[in-house]
Amino acid sequence: MKTVIRKYHLKVLSDLRDTDLIKVVTGVRRSGKSTLMLQFQELLKNENPDVSVLPINLDVPEYRFLAEKNWLEIYEFIKQAVNPNKINYVFLDEVQNIPQFEKLLDGLFVHPKIDLYVTGSNAYLLSSELATLLTGRAFEIKMLPFSFAEFFEYTEKQWNRDRAFEEYMKIGGFPEADRLSIVNNVYSFEYLQTVYKNIYENDIRKRYDIYSEQSYQEVVHFLIDSAGSSISAGGIAKALTNNGKKIDNKSVSKYIDTLVEAYLFYKVNRYDIKGKQHLTTQGKYYLVDVGFRNALLGKELTSDSGHILENIIYLELLRRGNQVWIGKIGNTEVDFVVRDKEGYTKYIQAAWSVKDAATLARELAPFDKIPDHNERILITMDYETGSRNGVKQINAIDWLLD
């Protein structure tokens, strides 16, 4: 099967090469961080066959003995292994598994002959003690599972784009799940269930007190089922309690925080477009990969295709380096307020289809209330494109493959 080169991430790593920063690649487990590091190491070797590369992965047999060592012993091992006469590119995979890893990173960072790259699977890497210790010294590179364009390239199936997108909505973008889908989608879903269990056991249960596993899983399923809808911890607690699953607001809020820290969900806050201020009430949560929806809930696509499309569009906006909010304008909402890396703002509505006149009117209505003249885009699965009163309508698949 074809190897997909993660071009955007490799460019960022290349741009930051030899800078006085720790390059930290973060993201959900099994999204391809380790493969990205291997691709970058290969790039370095192709540019210079004599380059000094030291990859440390505690899961690889030759380095497994380090898993029993403390951070200082690992530091001494690396210090002895580097070449004192040249720059050494040191790679630490899933660094959060090393006790007191922040001290190890701090020690390696100040070494004059080390350019340091690390990966990790939870938000603790850039929070609490590490953020304090490494203020201004770490650059986070966020990684997600395959985009639709990468999925399309990776699977190499002889299908049309619509059929491919239908598969992507079912399976999502985890590389191994996509590989297994070549054989049978059932294997993909079983793999995704294993990935979720691994995240829960290693990134959540080991770090947090989960008082009721059953309640926790109820919150997970509720969030998956509500992806793209405005919700609050209180609303979830009330809904679950009404269904006989008694849980309080505080527990729901705590559980959601752990899911966000493990990169299973992304929280998107609301933004008052007219008042130009950020709001703290009723944000939305999007799933890191839509494949989990089928794997964990067994839902059919037809039950909520519009919100799945919206979830995919949100993740693509993140991949393209944008800041994203939910837009509030009067008593209506714009799905996404997007600010790109150059600081330009655009407004995006996502809908499965606007062939129905009432649906089209509903989707265009929020745009009419926006007082500025920034770009407005309506993304749908319809083949019709063009401009409607200054709103650009584009096909979702065209946009995702652009």
FINULUM-181235 format. One record per residue (C-alpha): residue number from 0; x, y, z. Coordinates in Angstrom, 1 decimal, padded with zeros to 4 digits. Example, Ala and Ser with C-alpha at 12.3 -4.5 7.8 and 13.67 -1.06 7.14 Angstrom:
+-----+--------+--------+--------+
:   i :     xx :     yy :     zz :
+-----+--------+--------+--------+
:   0 :  012.3 : -004.5 :  007.8 :
:   1 :  013.7 : -001.1 :  007.1 :
+-----+--------+--------+--------+
***
This chain:
+-----+--------+--------+--------+
:   i :     xx :     yy :     zz :
+-----+--------+--------+--------+
:   0 :  000.0 :  000.0 :  000.0 :
:   1 :  001.2 :  003.5 : -000.8 :
:   2 :  003.0 :  005.6 :  001.8 :
:   3 :  001.4 :  009.0 :  002.3 :
:   4 :  004.0 :  011.7 :  002.8 :
:   5 :  002.6 :  014.2 :  005.4 :
:   6 :  003.8 :  017.2 :  003.3 :
:   7 :  002.5 :  020.0 :  005.5 :
:   8 :  004.0 :  018.6 :  008.7 :
:   9 :  007.3 :  017.8 :  007.1 :
:  10 :  007.6 :  021.3 :  005.8 :
:  11 :  007.0 :  022.7 :  009.3 :
:  12 :  009.7 :  020.4 :  010.7 :
:  13 :  012.1 :  021.4 :  007.9 :
:  14 :  011.4 :  025.1 :  008.5 :
:  15 :  012.1 :  024.7 :  012.2 :
:  16 :  015.2 :  022.5 :  011.8 :
:  17 :  018.2 :  023.8 :  013.7 :
:  18 :  016.1 :  026.5 :  015.5 :
:  19 :  016.5 :  027.0 :  019.2 :
:  20 :  013.2 :  025.2 :  019.9 :
:  21 :  012.0 :  021.8 :  021.0 :
:  22 :  009.7 :  020.5 :  018.2 :
:  23 :  006.7 :  018.8 :  019.8 :
:  24 :  004.4 :  016.8 :  017.6 :
:  25 :  001.1 :  016.2 :  019.4 :
:  26 : -002.1 :  014.4 :  018.6 :
:  27 : -004.3 :  011.4 :  019.3 :
:  28 : -002.6 :  008.0 :  019.5 :
:  29 : -002.1 :  006.1 :  016.2 :
:  30 : -002.6 :  009.2 :  014.0 :
:  31 :  000.8 :  008.8 :  012.4 :
:  32 :  003.2 :  010.8 :  014.6 :
:  33 :  005.9 :  008.1 :  014.7 :
:  34 :  005.6 :  007.6 :  010.9 :
:  35 :  006.0 :  011.4 :  010.4 :
:  36 :  009.2 :  011.3 :  012.5 :
:  37 :  010.6 :  008.4 :  010.4 :
:  38 :  009.8 :  010.4 :  007.2 :
:  39 :  011.6 :  013.4 :  008.6 :
:  40 :  014.6 :  011.3 :  009.6 :
:  41 :  014.6 :  009.8 :  006.0 :
:  42 :  014.5 :  013.4 :  004.6 :
:  43 :  017.5 :  014.4 :  006.8 :
:  44 :  019.5 :  011.3 :  005.6 :
:  45 :  018.7 :  011.9 :  002.0 :
:  46 :  020.0 :  015.5 :  002.3 :
:  47 :  023.1 :  014.4 :  004.1 :
:  48 :  024.1 :  010.7 :  004.4 :
:  49 :  026.5 :  011.6 :  007.2 :
:  50 :  023.9 :  013.2 :  009.4 :
:  51 :  023.7 :  012.1 :  013.0 :
:  52 :  020.2 :  010.9 :  013.9 :
:  53 :  019.3 :  009.3 :  017.2 :
:  54 :  015.7 :  008.0 :  017.4 :
:  55 :  014.6 :  006.8 :  020.9 :
:  56 :  011.4 :  004.8 :  020.9 :
:  57 :  010.8 :  002.9 :  024.2 :
:  58 :  008.6 :  000.4 :  022.3 :
:  59 :  011.5 : -000.7 :  020.0 :
:  60 :  013.4 : -003.7 :  021.4 :
:  61 :  016.8 : -002.0 :  021.3 :
:  62 :  015.6 :  000.8 :  023.5 :
:  63 :  013.1 : -001.0 :  025.7 :
:  64 :  015.6 : -001.3 :  028.5 :
:  65 :  015.4 :  002.5 :  028.9 :
:  66 :  011.7 :  002.2 :  030.0 :
:  67 :  013.0 :  001.0 :  033.4 :
:  68 :  015.4 :  003.9 :  033.8 :
:  69 :  014.7 :  007.3 :  035.4 :
:  70 :  014.9 :  010.5 :  033.4 :
:  71 :  018.5 :  011.2 :  034.5 :
:  72 :  019.7 :  007.8 :  033.4 :
:  73 :  018.1 :  008.3 :  030.0 :
:  74 :  019.7 :  011.7 :  029.7 :
:  75 :  023.1 :  010.2 :  030.4 :
:  76 :  022.5 :  007.5 :  027.8 :
:  77 :  021.6 :  010.0 :  025.2 :
:  78 :  024.5 :  012.3 :  026.1 :
:  79 :  027.0 :  009.4 :  025.7 :
:  80 :  025.4 :  008.4 :  022.3 :
:  81 :  025.6 :  011.8 :  020.6 :
:  82 :  028.5 :  012.8 :  018.4 :
:  83 :  030.2 :  015.8 :  020.1 :
:  84 :  031.6 :  017.1 :  016.8 :
:  85 :  028.3 :  017.7 :  015.0 :
:  86 :  024.6 :  018.6 :  015.4 :
:  87 :  022.6 :  015.5 :  016.5 :
:  88 :  019.0 :  015.2 :  015.7 :
:  89 :  017.4 :  013.4 :  018.7 :
:  90 :  013.9 :  012.0 :  018.4 :
:  91 :  011.9 :  010.9 :  021.5 :
:  92 :  008.7 :  009.0 :  020.7 :
:  93 :  005.7 :  009.2 :  023.1 :
:  94 :  007.8 :  011.1 :  025.6 :
:  95 :  005.0 :  011.3 :  028.2 :
:  96 :  005.7 :  007.7 :  029.1 :
:  97 :  009.0 :  008.7 :  030.7 :
:  98 :  008.6 :  009.7 :  034.4 :
:  99 :  009.5 :  013.4 :  034.9 :
: 100 :  010.1 :  013.7 :  031.1 :
: 101 :  010.0 :  017.5 :  031.4 :
: 102 :  013.4 :  017.4 :  033.2 :
: 103 :  014.8 :  015.2 :  030.5 :
: 104 :  013.6 :  017.6 :  027.8 :
: 105 :  015.0 :  020.6 :  029.7 :
: 106 :  018.4 :  018.9 :  029.9 :
: 107 :  018.6 :  017.9 :  026.3 :
: 108 :  017.4 :  021.3 :  025.1 :
: 109 :  020.4 :  023.1 :  026.6 :
: 110 :  022.8 :  020.6 :  025.1 :
: 111 :  024.7 :  022.6 :  022.4 :
: 112 :  024.9 :  019.6 :  019.9 :
: 113 :  021.3 :  018.4 :  020.1 :
: 114 :  018.3 :  019.5 :  018.0 :
: 115 :  015.3 :  017.9 :  019.8 :
: 116 :  012.1 :  016.4 :  018.4 :
: 117 :  009.5 :  014.7 :  020.5 :
: 118 :  006.0 :  013.2 :  020.1 :
: 119 :  003.2 :  012.8 :  022.6 :
: 120 : -000.4 :  011.8 :  022.9 :
: 121 : -001.9 :  014.0 :  025.5 :
: 122 : -002.1 :  017.7 :  026.1 :
: 123 : -000.1 :  017.5 :  029.3 :
: 124 :  003.0 :  017.8 :  027.1 :
: 125 :  002.4 :  021.5 :  026.8 :
: 126 :  000.7 :  022.2 :  030.1 :
: 127 :  001.4 :  022.5 :  033.8 :
: 128 :  005.0 :  022.1 :  034.8 :
: 129 :  006.3 :  021.6 :  031.2 :
: 130 :  004.8 :  024.9 :  030.0 :
: 131 :  006.4 :  026.7 :  032.9 :
: 132 :  009.7 :  025.0 :  032.4 :
: 133 :  009.9 :  025.4 :  028.7 :
: 134 :  008.2 :  028.8 :  028.2 :
: 135 :  009.2 :  030.1 :  024.8 :
: 136 :  011.3 :  027.0 :  024.0 :
: 137 :  008.7 :  024.5 :  022.6 :
: 138 :  006.8 :  024.7 :  019.4 :
: 139 :  003.8 :  022.5 :  019.1 :
: 140 :  003.0 :  020.8 :  015.8 :
: 141 : -000.6 :  019.4 :  015.9 :
: 142 : -001.3 :  016.2 :  014.0 :
: 143 : -004.6 :  014.7 :  013.1 :
: 144 : -005.5 :  011.4 :  011.3 :
: 145 : -005.6 :  011.4 :  007.5 :
: 146 : -007.5 :  014.1 :  005.7 :
: 147 : -009.9 :  013.0 :  003.0 :
: 148 : -007.3 :  013.9 :  000.4 :
: 149 : -004.7 :  011.7 :  002.2 :
: 150 : -007.2 :  008.9 :  002.6 :
: 151 : -008.0 :  009.1 : -001.1 :
: 152 : -004.3 :  008.9 : -001.9 :
: 153 : -003.5 :  006.1 :  000.6 :
: 154 : -006.3 :  003.6 : -000.2 :
: 155 : -005.8 :  003.8 : -004.0 :
: 156 : -009.1 :  002.2 : -004.5 :
: 157 : -010.6 :  002.4 : -008.0 :
: 158 : -013.7 :  004.2 : -007.0 :
: 159 : -015.3 :  007.6 : -007.8 :
: 160 : -014.9 :  010.5 : -005.4 :
: 161 : -018.4 :  010.2 : -004.0 :
: 162 : -018.0 :  006.6 : -003.2 :
: 163 : -014.6 :  007.3 : -001.6 :
: 164 : -016.1 :  010.1 :  000.5 :
: 165 : -018.9 :  007.8 :  001.7 :
: 166 : -016.2 :  005.3 :  002.8 :
: 167 : -014.2 :  008.1 :  004.6 :
: 168 : -017.3 :  009.1 :  006.5 :
: 169 : -017.6 :  005.5 :  007.8 :
: 170 : -014.0 :  004.7 :  008.4 :
: 171 : -012.3 :  008.0 :  009.1 :
: 172 : -008.6 :  008.7 :  008.7 :
: 173 : -006.6 :  006.5 :  011.1 :
: 174 : -003.9 :  005.1 :  008.8 :
: 175 : -004.2 :  001.5 :  010.0 :
: 176 : -008.0 :  001.5 :  009.9 :
: 177 : -007.8 :  002.7 :  006.3 :
: 178 : -005.4 : -000.1 :  005.5 :
: 179 : -007.7 : -002.7 :  007.1 :
: 180 : -010.6 : -001.4 :  005.1 :
: 181 : -009.1 : -002.8 :  002.0 :
: 182 : -009.8 : -006.2 :  003.4 :
: 183 : -013.1 : -005.6 :  005.3 :
: 184 : -014.6 : -002.6 :  007.1 :
: 185 : -015.4 : -004.8 :  010.1 :
: 186 : -011.7 : -005.1 :  010.8 :
: 187 : -011.4 : -001.3 :  010.6 :
: 188 : -014.1 : -000.8 :  013.2 :
: 189 : -012.6 : -003.5 :  015.5 :
: 190 : -009.2 : -001.7 :  015.2 :
: 191 : -010.8 :  001.7 :  016.1 :
: 192 : -012.4 :  000.1 :  019.2 :
: 193 : -009.0 : -001.1 :  020.2 :
: 194 : -007.5 :  002.4 :  019.7 :
: 195 : -010.2 :  003.9 :  021.8 :
: 196 : -009.6 :  001.4 :  024.6 :
: 197 : -005.9 :  002.1 :  024.4 :
: 198 : -006.4 :  005.8 :  024.7 :
: 199 : -008.9 :  005.3 :  027.6 :
: 200 : -006.5 :  003.0 :  029.5 :
: 201 : -003.2 :  004.9 :  028.9 :
: 202 : -004.1 :  008.5 :  028.5 :
: 203 : -007.2 :  008.8 :  030.7 :
: 204 : -007.7 :  006.1 :  033.4 :
: 205 : -004.0 :  006.0 :  034.5 :
: 206 : -004.0 :  009.8 :  035.0 :
: 207 : -007.5 :  010.6 :  036.3 :
: 208 : -009.9 :  009.2 :  038.9 :
: 209 : -012.8 :  007.8 :  037.0 :
: 210 : -015.5 :  007.1 :  039.6 :
: 211 : -017.9 :  005.3 :  037.3 :
: 212 : -016.6 :  003.8 :  034.1 :
: 213 : -020.2 :  003.2 :  032.9 :
: 214 : -021.0 :  006.9 :  033.4 :
: 215 : -017.8 :  007.9 :  031.6 :
: 216 : -018.7 :  005.8 :  028.6 :
: 217 : -022.2 :  007.3 :  028.6 :
: 218 : -020.6 :  010.8 :  028.4 :
: 219 : -018.3 :  009.7 :  025.5 :
: 220 : -021.3 :  008.2 :  023.5 :
: 221 : -023.4 :  011.3 :  024.2 :
: 222 : -020.6 :  013.6 :  022.9 :
: 223 : -020.1 :  011.5 :  019.8 :
: 224 : -023.8 :  011.5 :  019.1 :
: 225 : -023.9 :  015.3 :  019.7 :
: 226 : -020.8 :  016.3 :  017.6 :
: 227 : -021.5 :  019.7 :  016.0 :
: 228 : -024.4 :  020.5 :  018.4 :
: 229 : -024.2 :  023.3 :  021.1 :
: 230 : -024.1 :  021.5 :  024.4 :
: 231 : -023.1 :  022.1 :  028.0 :
: 232 : -022.0 :  019.8 :  030.9 :
: 233 : -025.3 :  020.7 :  032.6 :
: 234 : -027.3 :  019.7 :  029.5 :
: 235 : -025.5 :  016.4 :  029.2 :
: 236 : -026.0 :  015.6 :  032.9 :
: 237 : -029.7 :  016.4 :  032.7 :
: 238 : -030.2 :  014.3 :  029.5 :
: 239 : -028.4 :  011.3 :  031.0 :
: 240 : -030.2 :  011.6 :  034.3 :
: 241 : -033.5 :  011.7 :  032.5 :
: 242 : -032.5 :  008.4 :  030.8 :
: 243 : -031.8 :  006.8 :  034.1 :
: 244 : -028.0 :  007.4 :  034.1 :
: 245 : -027.6 :  009.7 :  037.1 :
: 246 : -024.6 :  011.9 :  036.9 :
: 247 : -023.8 :  015.5 :  038.1 :
: 248 : -022.6 :  018.5 :  036.2 :
: 249 : -019.2 :  018.5 :  037.9 :
: 250 : -018.4 :  014.9 :  036.8 :
: 251 : -019.5 :  015.5 :  033.2 :
: 252 : -017.3 :  018.6 :  033.1 :
: 253 : -014.3 :  016.7 :  034.4 :
: 254 : -014.9 :  013.8 :  032.0 :
: 255 : -015.1 :  016.2 :  029.0 :
: 256 : -011.8 :  017.8 :  030.1 :
: 257 : -010.0 :  014.4 :  030.1 :
: 258 : -011.4 :  013.7 :  026.6 :
: 259 : -010.1 :  017.0 :  025.2 :
: 260 : -006.7 :  016.5 :  026.9 :
: 261 : -006.4 :  013.0 :  025.2 :
: 262 : -007.2 :  014.7 :  021.8 :
: 263 : -010.4 :  012.6 :  021.4 :
: 264 : -012.5 :  015.7 :  021.1 :
: 265 : -011.9 :  019.3 :  020.2 :
: 266 : -013.8 :  022.1 :  021.9 :
: 267 : -014.8 :  025.1 :  019.8 :
: 268 : -015.9 :  028.2 :  021.6 :
: 269 : -018.4 :  030.7 :  020.4 :
: 270 : -017.6 :  034.2 :  019.1 :
: 271 : -020.0 :  037.1 :  018.9 :
: 272 : -019.4 :  038.5 :  015.4 :
: 273 : -021.2 :  041.8 :  016.0 :
: 274 : -019.8 :  042.5 :  019.4 :
: 275 : -016.4 :  041.1 :  018.4 :
: 276 : -015.9 :  039.2 :  021.7 :
: 277 : -015.3 :  035.6 :  022.7 :
: 278 : -018.1 :  033.8 :  024.6 :
: 279 : -017.8 :  031.0 :  027.2 :
: 280 : -021.3 :  029.6 :  027.0 :
: 281 : -022.3 :  026.5 :  025.1 :
: 282 : -019.5 :  025.6 :  022.8 :
: 283 : -019.4 :  022.7 :  020.4 :
: 284 : -017.3 :  019.5 :  020.5 :
: 285 : -016.0 :  017.8 :  017.4 :
: 286 : -014.7 :  014.2 :  017.3 :
: 287 : -011.0 :  013.8 :  016.3 :
: 288 : -012.0 :  011.2 :  013.7 :
: 289 : -015.5 :  010.4 :  012.4 :
: 290 : -014.6 :  006.7 :  012.2 :
: 291 : -015.1 :  006.4 :  016.0 :
: 292 : -018.8 :  007.2 :  015.4 :
: 293 : -019.4 :  004.0 :  013.6 :
: 294 : -016.9 :  002.0 :  015.6 :
: 295 : -018.3 :  003.0 :  019.0 :
: 296 : -022.0 :  003.7 :  018.3 :
: 297 : -022.7 :  001.6 :  015.2 :
: 298 : -024.6 :  004.5 :  013.7 :
: 299 : -025.7 :  004.6 :  010.1 :
: 300 : -024.5 :  007.5 :  007.9 :
: 301 : -028.0 :  008.5 :  007.0 :
: 302 : -028.9 :  009.3 :  010.6 :
: 303 : -026.7 :  012.4 :  010.8 :
: 304 : -024.8 :  013.0 :  007.6 :
: 305 : -024.9 :  016.8 :  008.0 :
: 306 : -023.1 :  016.8 :  011.3 :
: 307 : -020.6 :  014.3 :  010.1 :
: 308 : -019.8 :  016.6 :  007.1 :
: 309 : -019.5 :  019.5 :  009.5 :
: 310 : -017.1 :  017.5 :  011.7 :
: 311 : -014.9 :  016.7 :  008.7 :
: 312 : -014.9 :  020.3 :  007.6 :
: 313 : -013.9 :  021.5 :  011.1 :
: 314 : -010.9 :  019.1 :  011.2 :
: 315 : -009.8 :  020.2 :  007.7 :
: 316 : -009.9 :  023.8 :  008.8 :
: 317 : -007.6 :  022.9 :  011.7 :
: 318 : -005.2 :  021.0 :  009.3 :
: 319 : -004.9 :  024.1 :  007.2 :
: 320 : -003.6 :  026.0 :  010.2 :
: 321 : -006.7 :  028.1 :  010.9 :
: 322 : -008.2 :  029.4 :  014.2 :
: 323 : -011.8 :  028.4 :  014.4 :
: 324 : -014.8 :  029.6 :  016.4 :
: 325 : -018.6 :  029.1 :  016.3 :
: 326 : -020.1 :  032.4 :  015.1 :
: 327 : -023.0 :  034.0 :  017.0 :
: 328 : -024.9 :  036.8 :  015.2 :
: 329 : -028.1 :  037.9 :  016.8 :
: 330 : -030.2 :  034.8 :  017.5 :
: 331 : -028.6 :  032.8 :  014.7 :
: 332 : -025.2 :  031.0 :  014.3 :
: 333 : -022.6 :  030.7 :  011.6 :
: 334 : -021.0 :  027.3 :  011.7 :
: 335 : -017.4 :  028.5 :  011.6 :
: 336 : -015.7 :  031.8 :  012.0 :
: 337 : -012.2 :  031.2 :  010.5 :
: 338 : -009.0 :  033.2 :  010.9 :
: 339 : -006.1 :  032.1 :  008.7 :
: 340 : -002.4 :  032.4 :  009.3 :
: 341 : -002.3 :  035.7 :  007.6 :
: 342 : -005.0 :  037.1 :  009.9 :
: 343 : -007.8 :  037.2 :  007.3 :
: 344 : -011.3 :  036.2 :  008.5 :
: 345 : -014.0 :  034.2 :  006.6 :
: 346 : -017.3 :  032.8 :  007.5 :
: 347 : -018.4 :  029.2 :  006.6 :
: 348 : -021.7 :  027.4 :  006.6 :
: 349 : -021.8 :  023.7 :  006.1 :
: 350 : -024.9 :  021.8 :  005.0 :
: 351 : -025.4 :  018.4 :  003.3 :
: 352 : -027.7 :  019.9 :  000.7 :
: 353 : -029.4 :  023.2 :  000.0 :
: 354 : -031.6 :  022.0 : -002.9 :
: 355 : -034.6 :  022.6 : -000.8 :
: 356 : -035.5 :  026.3 : -000.9 :
: 357 : -036.3 :  026.5 :  002.9 :
: 358 : -032.9 :  024.9 :  003.7 :
: 359 : -031.1 :  027.3 :  001.5 :
: 360 : -032.8 :  030.3 :  003.0 :
: 361 : -032.0 :  029.0 :  006.5 :
: 362 : -028.3 :  028.5 :  005.7 :
: 363 : -027.9 :  031.9 :  004.0 :
: 364 : -029.8 :  033.9 :  006.7 :
: 365 : -026.9 :  034.3 :  009.2 :
: 366 : -024.7 :  035.7 :  006.4 :
: 367 : -027.2 :  038.5 :  005.8 :
: 368 : -026.8 :  039.7 :  009.4 :
: 369 : -023.0 :  040.0 :  009.3 :
: 370 : -022.0 :  043.7 :  009.2 :
: 371 : -018.5 :  043.3 :  007.6 :
: 372 : -017.5 :  042.3 :  004.1 :
: 373 : -015.3 :  039.3 :  004.8 :
: 374 : -015.5 :  036.2 :  002.6 :
: 375 : -018.6 :  034.0 :  003.1 :
: 376 : -018.6 :  030.4 :  002.0 :
: 377 : -021.4 :  027.8 :  001.8 :
: 378 : -020.0 :  024.2 :  001.6 :
: 379 : -022.4 :  021.5 :  000.6 :
: 380 : -022.4 :  018.1 : -001.1 :
: 381 : -024.5 :  019.5 : -004.0 :
: 382 : -022.8 :  019.7 : -007.4 :
: 383 : -024.2 :  023.2 : -007.9 :
: 384 : -021.6 :  025.9 : -007.3 :
: 385 : -021.4 :  029.6 : -007.9 :
: 386 : -022.3 :  032.8 : -006.0 :
: 387 : -025.5 :  033.7 : -004.2 :
: 388 : -025.7 :  037.3 : -003.0 :
: 389 : -022.0 :  037.4 : -002.3 :
: 390 : -021.9 :  033.9 : -000.8 :
: 391 : -019.7 :  031.5 : -002.6 :
: 392 : -021.2 :  028.0 : -002.8 :
: 393 : -018.7 :  025.2 : -003.3 :
: 394 : -018.8 :  021.4 : -003.3 :
: 395 : -017.4 :  019.8 : -000.2 :
: 396 : -015.4 :  017.2 : -002.0 :
: 397 : -013.8 :  019.8 : -004.3 :
: 398 : -012.9 :  021.8 : -001.3 :
: 399 : -011.5 :  018.9 :  000.7 :
: 400 : -009.3 :  017.8 : -002.3 :
: 401 : -008.1 :  021.3 : -003.1 :
+-----+--------+--------+--------+
***
